[in-house]
Amino acid sequence: MHAIGHASGVQGLYTVHTLTLPSGTVVREYVASSGLVFGVAWKGPTLPDLRATLGDAFDRYVSASAAGHKAALAVAASDLVV
């Protein structure tokens, strides 16, 4: 993502990795002690590269968007909620 990594913060049973993109958008990745990423959030003027951010779940996200949603996109699966 061509981002600047910041120190990770441990929050009890998980770690928060923070990245700042060249656009100024800040991306936070929430990682369980097992290594499982269970949450991603961002705030800033642009979206992050969603293919890089969502990883293997990106194709399902794109499929849901292509399904012709007129309102806000919502995806709810056992391993992906957007």
N, CA and C atoms as a LAMMPS dump frame, in Angstrom:
ITEM: TIMESTEP
0
ITEM: NUMBER OF ATOMS
246
ITEM: BOX BOUNDS ff ff ff
-5.0000000000000000e+02 5.0000000000000000e+02
-5.0000000000000000e+02 5.0000000000000000e+02
-5.0000000000000000e+02 5.0000000000000000e+02
ITEM: ATOMS id mol type element x y z
1 1 1 N 0.806 -1.194 0
2 1 2 C 0 0 0
3 1 3 C 0.852 1.262 0
4 2 1 N 2.142 1.153 -0.004
5 2 2 C 3.029 2.318 0.069
6 2 3 C 2.681 3.185 1.266
7 3 1 N 2.653 2.58 2.432
8 3 2 C 2.24 3.259 3.651
9 3 3 C 3.395 3.37 4.621
10 4 1 N 3.226 4.273 5.549
11 4 2 C 4.184 4.413 6.637
12 4 3 C 3.606 3.667 7.837
13 5 1 N 4.333 2.673 8.325
14 5 2 C 3.873 1.899 9.476
15 5 3 C 4.201 2.62 10.77
16 6 1 N 3.314 2.534 11.713
17 6 2 C 3.525 3.103 13.036
18 6 3 C 3.652 1.948 14.018
19 7 1 N 4.105 2.265 15.184
20 7 2 C 4.232 1.238 16.216
21 7 3 C 2.869 0.608 16.484
22 8 1 N 2.894 -0.676 16.684
23 8 2 C 1.669 -1.399 17.006
24 8 3 C 1.346 -1.204 18.472
25 9 1 N 0.053 -1.164 18.765
26 9 2 C -0.374 -1.038 20.151
27 9 3 C -1.094 -2.299 20.592
28 10 1 N -0.708 -2.83 21.724
29 10 2 C -1.36 -4.032 22.245
30 10 3 C -2.546 -3.597 23.084
31 11 1 N -3.718 -4.156 22.781
32 11 2 C -4.96 -3.824 23.474
33 11 3 C -5.535 -5.099 24.095
34 12 1 N -4.927 -5.601 25.115
35 12 2 C -5.415 -6.833 25.738
36 12 3 C -5.12 -8.045 24.876
37 13 1 N -6.158 -8.642 24.287
38 13 2 C -6.007 -9.87 23.513
39 13 3 C -5.741 -9.633 22.032
40 14 1 N -5.583 -8.393 21.629
41 14 2 C -5.317 -8.116 20.22
42 14 3 C -4.334 -6.96 20.078
43 15 1 N -3.811 -6.817 18.877
44 15 2 C -2.867 -5.76 18.547
45 15 3 C -3.463 -4.893 17.449
46 16 1 N -3.197 -3.604 17.501
47 16 2 C -3.649 -2.684 16.467
48 16 3 C -2.425 -2.206 15.703
49 17 1 N -2.4 -2.504 14.403
50 17 2 C -1.344 -2.012 13.521
51 17 3 C -1.899 -0.778 12.817
52 18 1 N -1.16 0.31 12.838
53 18 2 C -1.615 1.557 12.222
54 18 3 C -0.686 1.927 11.075
55 19 1 N -1.296 2.233 9.917
56 19 2 C -0.552 2.644 8.729
57 19 3 C -1.089 3.984 8.257
58 20 1 N -0.209 4.862 7.798
59 20 2 C -0.639 6.114 7.198
60 20 3 C -0.276 6.083 5.719
61 21 1 N -1.284 6.213 4.875
62 21 2 C -1.088 6.201 3.423
63 21 3 C -0.586 7.562 2.959
64 22 1 N 0.047 7.637 1.78
65 22 2 C 0.52 8.922 1.255
66 22 3 C -0.589 9.975 1.155
67 23 1 N -1.842 9.539 0.988
68 23 2 C -2.974 10.466 0.881
69 23 3 C -3.338 11.087 2.228
70 24 1 N -2.804 10.533 3.317
71 24 2 C -3.166 10.992 4.65
72 24 3 C -4.178 10.086 5.33
73 25 1 N -4.74 9.135 4.591
74 25 2 C -5.682 8.183 5.18
75 25 3 C -4.941 7.291 6.167
76 26 1 N -5.533 7.094 7.331
77 26 2 C -4.953 6.231 8.37
78 26 3 C -5.752 4.928 8.391
79 27 1 N -5.051 3.813 8.27
80 27 2 C -5.665 2.483 8.272
81 27 3 C -5.253 1.781 9.559
82 28 1 N -6.252 1.214 10.257
83 28 2 C -5.986 0.436 11.469
84 28 3 C -6.396 -1.006 11.214
85 29 1 N -5.499 -1.915 11.528
86 29 2 C -5.748 -3.348 11.366
87 29 3 C -5.726 -3.978 12.754
88 30 1 N -6.799 -4.689 13.084
89 30 2 C -6.945 -5.328 14.395
90 30 3 C -6.609 -6.808 14.242
91 31 1 N -5.601 -7.262 14.986
92 31 2 C -5.067 -8.611 14.825
93 31 3 C -5.107 -9.351 16.161
94 32 1 N -5.776 -10.514 16.156
95 32 2 C -5.838 -11.357 17.354
96 32 3 C -4.456 -11.938 17.638
97 33 1 N -4.258 -12.404 18.845
98 33 2 C -2.962 -12.984 19.211
99 33 3 C -2.618 -14.202 18.352
100 34 1 N -3.63 -14.822 17.732
101 34 2 C -3.405 -15.966 16.838
102 34 3 C -2.905 -15.54 15.458
103 35 1 N -2.922 -14.222 15.181
104 35 2 C -2.514 -13.726 13.873
105 35 3 C -3.68 -13.432 12.937
106 36 1 N -4.898 -13.772 13.352
107 36 2 C -6.091 -13.555 12.548
108 36 3 C -6.469 -12.077 12.557
109 37 1 N -6.601 -11.488 11.37
110 37 2 C -7.079 -10.105 11.26
111 37 3 C -8.594 -10.15 11.385
112 38 1 N -9.147 -9.485 12.403
113 38 2 C -10.588 -9.536 12.608
114 38 3 C -11.262 -8.192 12.383
115 39 1 N -10.494 -7.19 12.056
116 39 2 C -11.102 -5.893 11.777
117 39 3 C -10.137 -4.973 11.069
118 40 1 N -10.687 -4.154 10.181
119 40 2 C -9.904 -3.133 9.49
120 40 3 C -10.768 -1.875 9.449
121 41 1 N -10.183 -0.737 9.78
122 41 2 C -10.907 0.532 9.739
123 41 3 C -9.988 1.577 9.128
124 42 1 N -10.585 2.577 8.507
125 42 2 C -9.781 3.652 7.954
126 42 3 C -10.52 4.96 8.092
127 43 1 N -9.723 6.034 8.103
128 43 2 C -10.274 7.381 8.193
129 43 3 C -9.356 8.296 7.415
130 44 1 N -9.942 9.068 6.529
131 44 2 C -9.131 10.009 5.772
132 44 3 C -9.793 10.418 4.482
133 45 1 N -9.058 11.154 3.658
134 45 2 C -9.638 11.738 2.449
135 45 3 C -9.87 10.749 1.301
136 46 1 N -9.239 9.575 1.344
137 46 2 C -9.409 8.605 0.261
138 46 3 C -9.547 7.199 0.841
139 47 1 N -10.152 6.318 0.056
140 47 2 C -10.208 4.903 0.442
141 47 3 C -8.826 4.288 0.281
142 48 1 N -8.491 3.33 1.121
143 48 2 C -7.25 2.579 0.876
144 48 3 C -7.466 1.636 -0.308
145 49 1 N -6.402 1.027 -0.776
146 49 2 C -6.492 0.005 -1.821
147 49 3 C -7.248 -1.17 -1.211
148 50 1 N -8.523 -1.332 -1.593
149 50 2 C -9.339 -2.365 -0.962
150 50 3 C -8.88 -3.772 -1.293
151 51 1 N -8.252 -3.973 -2.443
152 51 2 C -7.718 -5.306 -2.758
153 51 3 C -6.653 -5.679 -1.729
154 52 1 N -5.772 -4.753 -1.414
155 52 2 C -4.721 -5.015 -0.42
156 52 3 C -5.309 -5.09 0.99
157 53 1 N -6.292 -4.238 1.273
158 53 2 C -6.869 -4.169 2.611
159 53 3 C -7.704 -5.397 2.945
160 54 1 N -8.527 -5.848 1.996
161 54 2 C -9.428 -6.971 2.245
162 54 3 C -8.82 -8.331 1.919
163 55 1 N -7.71 -8.356 1.21
164 55 2 C -7.036 -9.614 0.898
165 55 3 C -7.925 -10.582 0.143
166 56 1 N -7.999 -11.822 0.619
167 56 2 C -8.78 -12.868 -0.051
168 56 3 C -10.273 -12.562 -0.099
169 57 1 N -10.768 -11.693 0.768
170 57 2 C -12.195 -11.367 0.798
171 57 3 C -12.579 -10.333 -0.26
172 58 1 N -11.593 -9.742 -0.931
173 58 2 C -11.881 -8.688 -1.902
174 58 3 C -12.81 -9.15 -3.027
175 59 1 N -12.593 -10.345 -3.564
176 59 2 C -13.417 -10.821 -4.682
177 59 3 C -14.885 -10.951 -4.279
178 60 1 N -15.154 -11.389 -3.058
179 60 2 C -16.548 -11.479 -2.596
180 60 3 C -17.151 -10.088 -2.423
181 61 1 N -16.35 -9.139 -1.985
182 61 2 C -16.806 -7.764 -1.847
183 61 3 C -17.187 -7.198 -3.222
184 62 1 N -16.343 -7.427 -4.217
185 62 2 C -16.612 -6.942 -5.574
186 62 3 C -17.861 -7.612 -6.137
187 63 1 N -18.031 -8.897 -5.9
188 63 2 C -19.219 -9.611 -6.382
189 63 3 C -20.49 -9.007 -5.791
190 64 1 N -20.448 -8.67 -4.52
191 64 2 C -21.616 -8.066 -3.881
192 64 3 C -21.89 -6.688 -4.46
193 65 1 N -20.831 -5.917 -4.764
194 65 2 C -21.042 -4.592 -5.345
195 65 3 C -21.615 -4.683 -6.742
196 66 1 N -21.211 -5.698 -7.487
197 66 2 C -21.672 -5.865 -8.866
198 66 3 C -23.103 -6.388 -8.929
199 67 1 N -23.657 -6.777 -7.802
200 67 2 C -25.008 -7.34 -7.783
201 67 3 C -26.078 -6.276 -7.972
202 68 1 N -25.666 -5.029 -8.215
203 68 2 C -26.619 -3.981 -8.522
204 68 3 C -27.232 -3.287 -7.333
205 69 1 N -26.508 -3.188 -6.247
206 69 2 C -27.014 -2.496 -5.061
207 69 3 C -27.156 -1.006 -5.355
208 70 1 N -28.314 -0.453 -5.079
209 70 2 C -28.546 0.981 -5.273
210 70 3 C -28.248 1.754 -3.985
211 71 1 N -28.41 1.121 -2.851
212 71 2 C -28.164 1.762 -1.561
213 71 3 C -26.739 1.437 -1.112
214 72 1 N -26.445 1.742 0.121
215 72 2 C -25.126 1.421 0.668
216 72 3 C -24.892 -0.078 0.599
217 73 1 N -23.678 -0.442 0.256
218 73 2 C -23.34 -1.857 0.126
219 73 3 C -23.163 -2.484 1.497
220 74 1 N -23.771 -3.628 1.674
221 74 2 C -23.608 -4.379 2.914
222 74 3 C -23.36 -5.84 2.553
223 75 1 N -22.278 -6.384 3.071
224 75 2 C -21.936 -7.781 2.881
225 75 3 C -21.87 -8.398 4.267
226 76 1 N -22.555 -9.497 4.457
227 76 2 C -22.525 -10.172 5.754
228 76 3 C -22.348 -11.671 5.517
229 77 1 N -21.184 -12.175 5.854
230 77 2 C -20.876 -13.594 5.754
231 77 3 C -20.2 -14.001 7.055
232 78 1 N -19.973 -15.281 7.218
233 78 2 C -19.362 -15.743 8.469
234 78 3 C -17.957 -15.202 8.668
235 79 1 N -17.264 -14.863 7.575
236 79 2 C -15.889 -14.384 7.693
237 79 3 C -15.661 -13.016 7.062
238 80 1 N -16.752 -12.304 6.688
239 80 2 C -16.608 -10.981 6.094
240 80 3 C -17.858 -10.172 6.374
241 81 1 N -17.684 -9.014 6.993
242 81 2 C -18.794 -8.08 7.209
243 81 3 C -18.298 -6.714 6.771
244 82 1 N -19.006 -6.115 5.808
245 82 2 C -18.657 -4.777 5.316
246 82 3 C -19.902 -3.927 5.393
